[in-house]
Amino acid sequence: MDWQSESPELWAFLESLHRGEILSGTVAAIERFGVFVALDEGPGHPALPGVGFITIPKLSWRRIDAPTDVVEIGQRVSCEFLQFDTYNAEARLSLRALEPDPFQDFADRTVVGQELHGTVVRVFPAGVFVDLEDGVVGLVPFREVHGRPAAGPPENLEAGEQIGVVVTDIERPHRRVFLSRTGDARRAGVVPPK
């Protein structure tokens, strides 16, 4: 559809927005692929429930199972404007951009060699994902991963189990945390013996 000629008021509104601008509105519809927001300052959309749209990854820094874990229909929200989606004539928004990033907070106060406790969230042949806190998940590799040596042979770990780990690397740009089991880290010299 040629939104520019079909809905010039909507097009002009969307063109007037600037990246980083904070917009407020009401959650108009929740779908499995994202959330529509009726923006306070914007016109209605001729085909969609709202002019604003938040994709699932932009709802929260934490892993969620469904959009309803974060928002509900009729809820008031403030979001950061990301871009003008010219194909759908909608404002792409981020709800999480206005919240502190738990990964950056974790990385600011955690150092390589630090011992932590976490909960196993997933076990697979190459390693174990461990929830460290606030949705920050690290990997204990059983095989070489991204040039990092294996932490040791696979053990009988199950989801929900509490384990001791040592931070072996924090990759801020890729938002990854690599871990080792406490005993393996001591043998590798990451943590000095007590």
C-alpha positions, 0 to 999 in steps of 0.5 A, a space after each residue: 500500500 502507498 501509505 504516503 498518499 493513502 494516509 498523509 497525516 500518518 506519514 507526516 507524523 512518522 517522518 517527524 519522529 527522531 531516533 531516541 525520542 520518548 513516546 507514550 501511549 496505550 497498549 492496543 493489542 498483543 500478538 505473538 510477534 509483538 505489541 501494538 501501541 496507540 500513541 498519544 500524539 499520533 493519529 490512528 492507523 488505518 489498518 493496524 491497532 496502533 501506530 507504534 509497534 514493539 517486537 518481542 526482543 525490545 519488550 524486556 532485557 530478560 527472557 520472556 515466554 510471552 508479551 503478556 509477561 511484560 504488558 497487558 492491553 490498556 496499560 500505559 507505556 513510555 518507549 524509545 522511538 527506534 525507526 520509521 517502518 515505511 512498509 507498515 507505516 508504523 513507529 518501531 519502539 523499544 520498551 526495554 531501552 528505558 530500563 537499566 540493562 542487567 547485563 551491563 550492570 553484571 559486567 560492571 561489578 563482575 571480574 574474571 576469576 570471580 566465583 558465583 553460584 547459579 541455576 542450570 537452565 539448559 543442558 546440551 551436548 556442548 555445554 550448560 547454560 547457567 542463570 547467574 541473576 537478573 536473567 544474565 545467563 553464562 555458558 559452561 562449555 564442555 567443548 571448545 566454543 568460540 576459541 575457548 577451551 572446554 571446562 571439563 567433561 560433561 557431568 550429570 547436571 539437570 535444569 534447576 540444579 544450583 552449581 558453583 561457577 567461575 567467570 572466565 570471560 565477559 564479552 560486552 559487545 556480544 553480551 556473552 559470559 563464559 564460565 567454568 565449574 569451580 574445580 575446573 577453574 582452579 585446575 586451569 589457574 583461573 582461580 588461585 587455590 584457597 
